[in-house]
Amino acid sequence: MKQLTDLATDFASVAESSILAGQDLAWLNELRQQAAMQFKNNSLPAKKVEDWKYTSLWSLSQQLFTHDADTFSLSIEQCDQLALIENTYRIVIVDGVFSQKLSTIDSVEDGLNVSPFSASVSSIDQVLGQQVDLAKAGLTALNTMLMNEGVVITVAEDVHIEKPIELLVINSGTTQNLAIHLRNVIKLEANSKATVIEHYVGLNDESYFTNVVTEVSLAENAELKHYKLQQESDNAFHIATLAAKQATSSQWLTNSISLGGKLVRNDVHSQLLGEQSHVTMDGLYLLNDEQHIDNHTRIDHVVPNTTSEELYKGVLDDNSHAVFNGKVIVHKDAQKTDANQQNKNLLLSRGCEIDSKPEMEIYADDVKCGHGSTVGQIDKDQLFYLRTRGLDEVSARSLLTHAFAVDVLDRIPAEDIRNALSKVIERRLPQGGISG
């Protein structure tokens, strides 16, 4: 495997010298050793690796990161202001450390467990590492080697959790070039339901590194609504993997919104392993300045009678660069598959760039599949129409840009989450001017 060498940060030495969660567990130590060997052999992927051909990790490899955070204090009121919505079960991680004071998980309802990874790792040996592949090019091996915090969410059979669960990850910027490695595990038993929000926030423009892996296990008839909002520092590195295995008749709605970060990579993977299982995989990315955001998705239709719906949209400005690579694989025995995949992009300047590559590999003959990609600028006829209705050009461009972006949010069923995300998007959107 092609790789980057001469890393500025000696991650292996950090792993050997750090006190990590669950280091007294033999099975976990074995898993970490496997990951360490994998990372030693492969390091970080280079652009010669097909899945990384449009995204260079050179700047990440040359950054010297620390894993020891300075003390930082955040008030409950400040935390409330950062949260996406009110009335949630909230688990808060600040600079890689779980905060009991800021979290609201002491009195959760029967059938629900929400706890920090560091306190629960001994109970998830049957789930941890089962949704991801250590050998896959990327940072999963690095995460497994150094994972030290995160959240474990389990929902018991036949339990419906109506109140959303928000994981709020805050980087204060107090410790420059801080690296944190988070592992989240979400497990829903048969006939259960839950809503989970992953929310990543940077409080200033310092450089740091967030490396996160979220594993999802959905049993028969389980239903998970999963939202991710990434508002990291403009100088941050954010590398994330979200992977799920879905049993018969399970439903997974996942929506990923990327706003911040200097270099961002999101890998999202669903394996539809039971008939009548379904995934809705949506995403929205808004870029400006020199931002680089790469979304790689994969949906495996493994058995017959499964469905998937995917919509990713991007708004690019200035000299930003986005990548979308979406792969849908219909396996040999997966007859009656129904899959649709779309990637749409709006370019607001002549300096921005999008590499869009929707893909379908179909090995069954009785399927209904479609995919497409569009790249364009603001429609001049629509702009002219709004101008004739009394809007100035800046307002008209802003309205059209907002309408393009929030199309993804319209697919979110929860009104409070949809409205909250819409407000975030409205504050973040550029005005849509074409620069020379």
LINHU-V170110 format. One record per helix or strand of 3 or more residues. SS is the DSSP state (2 for helix, 1 for strand). FROM is the first residue (numbers start at 0). LEN is the number of residues. Records with the same first field share a line. If there is no record, write none. Layout:
SS = FROM-LEN + FROM-LEN
This chain:
2 = 10-7 + 25-17 + 49-3 + 57-4 + 75-7 + 116-7 + 139-7 + 379-9 + 392-13 + 408-3 + 414-14
1 = 88-6 + 96-3 + 111-5 + 150-5 + 164-7 + 177-11 + 192-10 + 207-11 + 222-9 + 236-10 + 250-8 + 262-10 + 277-10 + 291-10 + 306-10 + 320-10 + 337-10 + 352-10 + 367-9
